[in-house]
Amino acid sequence: MNVAEIRKQFPILERTVKGRPLVYFDNAATSQKPLQVIEALRHYYSHYNANIHRGIHTLAEEATMAYEATRMAVKDFIGAASTEEIIFTRGTTEAINLVAYTWGRQHISKGDEILISEMEHHSNIVPWQLLCEEKGASLKVIPVEEDGSLSISAFRELLTERTKLLSVVHVSNALGTVNPVKEMTDAAHAVGAKVLIDGAQSAVHLDIDVQDLDADFFAFSGHKVYGPTGVGALYGKRELLESMPVFQGGGEMIREVSFEKTTYADLPYKYEAGTPNIADTIALKAALDFISEIGKVNIRTHEETLLNYATEQLKTLPGLRIIGEAQNKVSLVSFVIEGIHPQDLGVLLDNMGIAVRTGHHCTQPLMKRFGIPGTVRASFALYNQKEEIDSLVAGLQKAIKMLL
């Protein structure tokens, strides 16, 4: 994989910040976009901008074909059985809320239990809290070990016949930990529970096969897989989606409307009310094609090299503590430096043109578990280089001299 050539496909990497070349290590929050994605957006608005599905004119038919081609691409990208199982959403957050408000309201009752983990993003905590409050159910939490891995022994103890849903992150956005979701799914199914996997961080790094995982639901966001913001997808097993109530009412999700009764469209349109985010959905296909062309194996090999190098170099810095050193990780490093607030480090690094994420990363319970207010998180993508990690380490060395 020629990283130098790949970087040429990302125009933003040519810019400077505060007079320095941009070093972008905030990929876990959102990845940068290649020319193919940018061009797909431009081409849609320049050549066939039209509403989809209901028009019979040429532009509408072209837009519809491009939109549905993305649905097919998502199906293939995550290994779903059919396009009817792919629901377009605004992203992972909306996808989780969709399941909570439909399947959850239909199946969760007083005394039931929903099982999540201590490393969940707020978007996989709050919807279930709201549902439990409404239904009188209980939210149970799988603890995190000191190295950032899940306690599987605690998981098995918490999993009972009262468990109706396991909703767990595939890869932690704050730690990089890869959870054994296939093993966990098998165990949950053995007690009759359904499983939702939050794939926001895993979809870009790992090979995803929802049929092999046997996931009941799987969600991911376009902007973390080199695609646009404001678009994502929810996978659901067909029999579940067909049995669930609708999420939103409006155009497109109907079969027939009268003042007496409304009947609903078949999958997947049953869950896609109103005019969708057409342009960004079409451009998502360009992002998935981009990943497929390079190959996830090649991407993962490069990212693992960066992760190992960054881990080794950061550990040479005095007072630096890495938060999350599970054996199975993707390419991000979260850390704190004793005596320095993460936000101060983030500001100083930005002055050197280095973009990292600081704070609690929407995982406040996880930060509380480690007894810290937040971390500095450097997350790597296929266009990053070892030289940029050297810049990060040099920047941290300067910051330590200034602040300690």
Secondary structure, 3 states (H helix, E strand, C coil): CCHHHHHCCCHHHHCEECCEECEECECCCCCCCCHHHHHHHHHHHHHCCCCCCCCCCHHHHHHHHHHHHHHHHHHHHHCCCCHHHEEEECCHHHHHHHHHHHHHHHHCCCCCEEEEECCCCHHHCHHHHHHHHHHCCEEEEECECCCCCECHHHHHHHCCCCEEEEEEECECCCCCEECCHHHHHHHHHHCCCEEEEECCCCCCCCCCCHHHHCCCEEEEEHHHCCCCCCCEEEEECHHHHHHCCCCCCCCCCEEEECCCCEEECCCCHHHCCCCCCHHHHHHHHHHHHHHHHHCHHHHHHHHHHHHHHHHHHHCCCCCEEECCCCCCECCEEEEEECCECHHHHHHHHHHCCEECEEECCCCHHHHHHHCCCCEEEEECCCCCCHHHHHHHHHHHHHHHHHHC
